[in-house]
Amino acid sequence: FFQRKASLSEDVTMGHLYLRILEGFGSTLCRVEWTGFGKCYHKTRKKSIQQNNMAEAAIIVGGIVLAGAAATGAVKNLLRRRIPDLAQDDLLPDPTNDLKVIRNFTEQDKAGLKAAFGDSPDFIWILKDGAKLEKEDASDMESGTSYLMDFVFYLAENYGHIIKSVDKGGNFQGSIVLVPPVTPFHYKAYTFAAMAHCGKPPPALWGDANRKARFDAFADISGPHHEAMHDCLDDHWYLLNLGVSPSAQGKRVGTRLLKQAIHLAGDKPLFLECHNGNAPYYEKYGFQCKKNYPFAAPEGTSRSPFYYNAMRRDPDQ
């Protein structure tokens, strides 16, 4: 899928997902690509259609266009935002009064959040296989972090709730992204949309076979998620991302954001993934590790696996 398109705009994203659905049903008649709302072209695949039989071809093309319109409508409905917007009044009262509900990140917010993950151990494992970062790695780390965080931004702004902390000057301090209960099918569709939106990963992540193999190892993350939440797959909250700007770390910004997530989840379970270094922090707030698992890249592409944790917090904890 990444190799097919280097970058996709919002409307082309819709069309290529629609195209995948048509091809997934085994369509051998035609290939339809969306080039804007309502515009398409076709190339017939059935050699049996003769050029002189224009009436038959017109009927077939008309059917293709109608089927395409119906499929596009179905995909648009599948990918629509299904949750009511979060209101400021929904938050737990906070004495610092610096938490804000937002629908979209500003560029300053994005820069602050990317800086928060600029030395994340999982990103370092993809780029350096656990080795120490050197000065010459700064550019690769920046582009790799930017790509991975753009994926989070897309999911957050289109399908999640965002709460951010700001200082007295209105500057970004940290944020948390929560995805309310949704079916696994819909969440899978949302992730496909986010991947299509982000396009092909940069050379920092796919520049060589070993990095690509380690990056691809993260594709297995949904398995432990489903295993940990097997009894409430479509009835739990998902803590997708929690990050604090380096300048605000140590000020309990992350803790106050996490308490908001626990409050909003209410009587439903809450799930998150984290690497080994962060697991003890979440355990202090009632999360339990349901599975500690390695991202084991194919043999020869990594010196050692990188371990992650599927963490669950039930309402009574």
Buried (B, 14 or more C-beta within 10 A) or exposed (E): EEEEEEEBEEEBBBBBBBBBBBEEEEBEBBBBBBEEEEEBEBEBEEEEBEEEEEEEBEEBBEEBBEBBEEBBEEBEEBBEEEEEEBEEEBBEEBEEEBBBBBEEBEEEBBBBBBBBBBEBEBBBBBBBBBEEBEEEBEEBBBBBBBBBBBBBBBBBBBBBBBBBBBBEEEBBBBBBBBBBBBEEEBBEBBBBBBBBBBBBBBEBBBBEEBBBBBBBBBEBEEEBBEEBBEEBBEEBBBBBBBBBBEBBBEBBBBEBBBBBBBEBBEEBBBBBBBBEEBBEBBBEBBBBBBBEBEBBBEEEBBEEBBBBBBBBBBEEE
